[in-house]
Amino acid sequence: MRDPYTILGVAKSASEAEVKKAYRRLAKVHHPDRNVHDPKAKERFSELNSAYEIVGDPAKRAQFDRGEIGADGKPRFQGFEGFGPGARPRGGFEQQGSPAGSRGGFDPADLFGDMFADALRRGGGGAGARAHPKGQDVEAVMTVTLADIASGTSKRVRLPTGREVDVGVPKGVTDGKVIRLKGLGHPSPFAGEAGDVMLTIKVAVDPRFTVEGRDLRTKISVPLIDAVLGGAVRVPTLQGDVDMNLPPMTSSGRSFRLRGKGLPGDASKPDGDLYASVDILLPAADDELTALMRRRR
């Protein structure tokens, strides 16, 4: 194993504060959570931690400097003091300094601050309990139609991780809503729980409708005879076409409200409505109609 001072990049005369500062800087650079695509990141980070276990602990550092323990933290055999009963091995075979694993009161959570403290403490347990850091989250987009929103169906989605999953489309979900898919992100490099997928909803444009909150607007082309005499006309909705009774002498641009035919609501908001605006459709040519209009003029 390499010399721990070399791994940390500090001189043997470095103060405890200088050692700690060097470890902080290198740990942030080489932490596997920041190098998810580097297969050797975990190895470098482990080597860095092992070096700090020795140099960052005053008792172990003194033992290493005296040659009593090696770079791996294991005792070095240095012969025996005297011969006969009572003779004992020299250097490193007696318990000295702080307990194994101690860093003189240094808490790794102090090192990573906001970035890693939550991950280190996640999992609860007794005082000092630690959990393996969680894997990295992944961002993805799922495009849905207005009909999907109205029916609350499910869609097959291919995630950036390469995995394909069926995702339920919540009824009435809005554009830009983020859905968390727990445990479907990148795996943890330390055998912790996997990250999550943050799935953003994108609502596709439907040429038939204009969205206004939970209400929808649409245009219906009405023949002149129906606009004048009235009658049943077909109106598109998210649940399929429906018949609507048009009153006589309906002007172009007049809107009719179809209650509850907009986007679905929730416990706090009712379903939206559909507003159908009339667009009178004239024939390309009609001699009889033209003659009638001339007489009326």
N, C-alpha and C positions, 0 to 999 in steps of 0.2 A: 504493500500500500504506500502511496506517496506521502511525503512529509506534510503534516497538517498545516504548518506555517505556509508552505508553498501553495497548498490548495486555497487557503484563505487570502494569499497574497500579502501577508504581513511579515515584518521582521520579528526575530525572537525577542527583541526588546520592546515590541509594541505593547502599549498599555491595554488594560481590560476594555476601556471605552473604544480604542482603535480596533480591537478585535471584533467587538460587537458591531461596530459601524460597518466593517468590511463584510461581516456575515450577512447583515441586513441587506446590503447592496447586492451581493452575489445571489442571495436567496430569492430576491425579487426578480433577478434576471433569469435564473435557471429553474424556477419553480415549474413543474410539469403542467400546471393549469395555464401557464402562459406559453407553453411550448408543446401543445397537444399533437403536433405533427412531427415532433422530433423524438424518435424512439430511444435516444440516449439521454434524454432530459432527466428521466427518473434516476438513472445511474449517477449522473453528475450531481443531482440534488442530494442523493443518498451519501455520496462521498463528501459533499460539503457539510452535511449534518454530522457525519462521523468525525470530521476534522474539528468542528466546533464543540463536539462532545468532549474533546480533549483540551484544546486551547482555550475554550470558553469557560472551563471549570478550573479555578485556581489550583485546587489540590491535584487534579489529574495533569494539569500543565506542568506543575512542579515535578511530578513523578516522571513525566516524559522528558523534561529537560535534564533530569538526573540519570536518564537511561533506564529507569526502573520498569517502564512500560513502553511498548512499541507504538507505531502509528495506528495500529488496529485496536489499541487500548488494552492489549493483553500483556501480562507480566513477562519480563525477560528474566531468564535464569542467570544468576550471577555468582553461582557457587555457594558454599556454605561457610558460615562463620564458625571456626573451630571444628573440633571433631568430638565424637562421643555423645553421651546423653546431653540433651539441652541444646544441641547444635540446631540452628534454624536457617532456612534459606534466606539470602539477602535480596532485598529489593522486590517489592511488589506483591509478595505472597501474604502479607498481612493487610487487613482492612485498614485503609487510610483515607483521610479526607471525607468528602461528602459521599452519601450513598450512591450506588450505581444508578446512572440515569439522571442524577441531580446536576443542575447547571447553576448552582449558587443562587437559587431564587429566581432565575430568569424564566419568564413565561413566554413560550413561542407565540402566544396570541399577541404579545406586545410587539413582536417583530412585524407581523403582517397587518396589524391594525384593522381597519375596516375591510380590507381586501380578503383576509383569510380568517379573521377571528370567529365569524359566524360559522364557517365550515369546520374549524377546529373544535368548536364547542357544541356543534349540532349533535343531537342524539341523547342529550340529558345524562342521567345517571347521577352518581355521587359527585362529591367535590373533586375537581380535576379531571372529570371524565372527558374523553376525547373521541371523536368519530373521524373516519377517513373523509378527506375532502370530497365534495360532490363533483360529478363530471360537468363539463361545460354545457350551457344551454344552447339551443339552436333556434334560429328564427326562420319562419317559413310563411308562405301566403297560400290561402285557399280561396279560389274564386267560386262564388255561388251565384245563382240566378234569383230573380224575384220569386219565381215559382218554388225554388228550394226553400226560401225563407217562409213562404206561405204554408208549405206542407210539413216542414220540419223533418226532412229526409236525412239520409246519410250519404257521404261521398267518399270515394276511394282517393287517397292522397299519397303521393310519393314524397317522402321527406328528404331533406338534404343528406341525411345519413345513408340513403339508399333503401330504407325500409318503406314498405307500402302498408298503410293502415286505413281502416274505415273510420271516418270521423262523423259523428252526428252533427247535423246543422240545427242549432237551437231555433225553434219557431220564433220568428220576429227578430232575429239577430240583425244588428245594424252594421253598416259599412264602417270598417276600422276597428271593430271589436276584436280583442285578443283572447284566444282560448289557450289555456295551458294544458299540454299533454304531458302528464307527469311520467318521468322515467324513460322517455323516448328520445332524449338527447344523446350527447356523447358519453361513453362510459368513463368512469373515474379511473385515473391512472393508478390510484392507490386502493383499488377494490372497494371503494365506497359506492354509494348509490349513484345511478346515472343521472345526467342532467335532464332538463325538461325541454320540450318543444314549445316555443311561443308562436302560435299560429294566428296570423292576422287575417281577418275576413275582408275580402274584397268583393263588392257586389257588382256584377256585370251589368252593363247598360242594356236595357230592354227598349227597342225602338217604339214599342206600343205605348209605353208609359213614361211619365215624368214623376219623380219621387219628391214629395214635399213632407218631410217628417215621416209619419205613418200613413199619410194620405197619398193617393195616386191620382194623376190626371191623364185622360186619354181623349182622342178626337174620334168622332164617328161621322162617316160620310153618309148623308141622308139624301135620297132622291127628292127632287122638287115636289113631286106629287105627294110624298109622305109628309114633307114639311108643311104643305098646304092643307091636306086633308087629315093628317094624323095617321097613326098606325103603329104596328110593332116593328121595332128595329133591333138589330143584334149588337150587343156591346161586349167587347172583350174584357175578361177579368182574369185574375190569377188562377181561378178555379175552373176556367173554361168560359165560353160565350154564353150570355144570358139574353133573354128577350126583355125589352123595355118599351112601354107604351108611350109613344110620342104624341102630345096633344096637337090638335090642328093649329095651323098658322104659327109654326115654330120658326123663329128667326135664326139665321146663321150666327153662331157664337154663343147661343144660349147654353147654359150648363145644367146638367141634371145630376143629382146626388144619389149614389147607390150606397146605402149605409152598410158598414161592415165589410165592404169589398176591397178595402185597402190592405195594408200590411198588418199582420197579427200584432196585438198588443201584449201586455203582461199583467201581473197582479195590480200594478199601479197605473197602467195606461190602457184605455179601451182600444179595440181594433180600429184601424183607420178606415176612411171612406174612399170611394172612387167617384171622381167627378168626370162626367162624360160631356164633352163640348161638341155641339152640333156644327157640322161643316156641310152646307147644302151643296149637293152635286148636280150640276146642270149637264144636260146632254150635249154632245159635240154638235149635233144638228137636229132640229125638230121644226119642220115647217108649220105644223099646226100650232105649236106653242108660240112660234114667232108671230104668226098671224093674229093670235089671241092678244099678245102683248101690244101689237100695233093698234088693234081696235081699242084696247084699254087706254092707250095713250091718247 
